[in-house]
Amino acid sequence: MDLTSKQRAQLRGLANSIDTILIVGKDGIGDNLVKQANDALEARELIKGKVLENSLMSAREAAEALVPLTRSEIVQVIGTKFVLYRPSHKKDKKDKIVLVSDRRK
């Protein structure tokens, strides 16, 4: 699942209004953080994370490390914050994010 630039722009706009719910500290990325990220992605589809200053990782490194562990996509990395997206597998989810389609087909 590769996001197009239009889809990325749409998700960046949606991410402006959400709160940071994932925090990477000095311990880096452990099992608890991955479980928390997976649970949040399943519930919300779009999550925002932050890397604390005492962490040994940059925001880009943290996001790139979480992508294979959570099967998600990086939407944006700015400063110490990053945004991840993964479509929910729940069919009955009411507020699913509907991505814009690519019209060049």
N, C-alpha and C positions, 0 to 999 in steps of 0.2 A: 504494500500500500504506500505509494509515493504521493505526497501532496503536491498539487500544482501551486503556482504562486498566488492564484486567486483564492484557492482554498486556505492557504497559509494566511493571507491577508484577512480573510473572513474570521479565522480562528484567533488571530492577533486582536482583532476588534472585540471579539467576545471575551478574550482573556483580560481586557482592561478592567472589566467590572468585577472580576472574581478575586477572592482573597487568597493569600499565600497559605497553603495548607501543608506543604512538605518542606521540612527544614533539614539540611545536611550540615552536620556539625563536625567537630574534630575527629569523631570516630569514622567518618566517611560513610560509605554505603554498606549497611549490614542487612541481615535478613529481615529485621523489623521494619526498616525503611522501605525495603522492596515490597513487603506485604502491605504496608500502609499505602504505598503508591498504587499497587494493583487494586486494592479495595476502593481507593478514591477514583481511579480511572474507570472502574466498572460502574460506580455510582454516578459520576459526573461527566465522564468522557474527556474533560479538559481540566487540567490541574496546573497550578502555579507553584513553583518551588523556589527556595532561596538557599544560598550557600553562605554560612556564617564566615566571618573574617578569620576565625581561628581554625577553619578547616584547611586541610592540606590540598584540597582540590579547587579548581576554578569552576565557575558555573557551567561552562562548556564541557569540561571533563566529567562533571557530575551528571549532566544531562545525557552525554554520550554513553556513560556507564549504565544508566538506568534504561536506556532504549531497548537493548536486547533482553534485559531481565524482565521488563514489563510489556514487551511486544508493542511499544508505542512509537510515536513519531515526535521529533523535536519541531516545535512550531516557532519558537523564538528564544534567543538568549540575549539578555541585556544586563550588563553589569554583573550583579550577584544573583539575578533572578533568571529563571528559565520556565518555559511553558511546554507541557507535554500533552499529546492528544492520542486517544485510542477509542475507536467506536465501541460502544457497549454491545455485549452479546445478548442482552435481555431483549426479547421481542416485544414485551409488554411495557417497555419504558415509555412514559408519556412525553417527556421533554428531551427526546433525542435530538442531537445536533444534525441538521440536514446540510450537507456541504453543497456549495455551488458546483454545477457540473461543467466539464470542459466542453466548450461549444465547437472546437476545431475538428470534430470527428468527421 
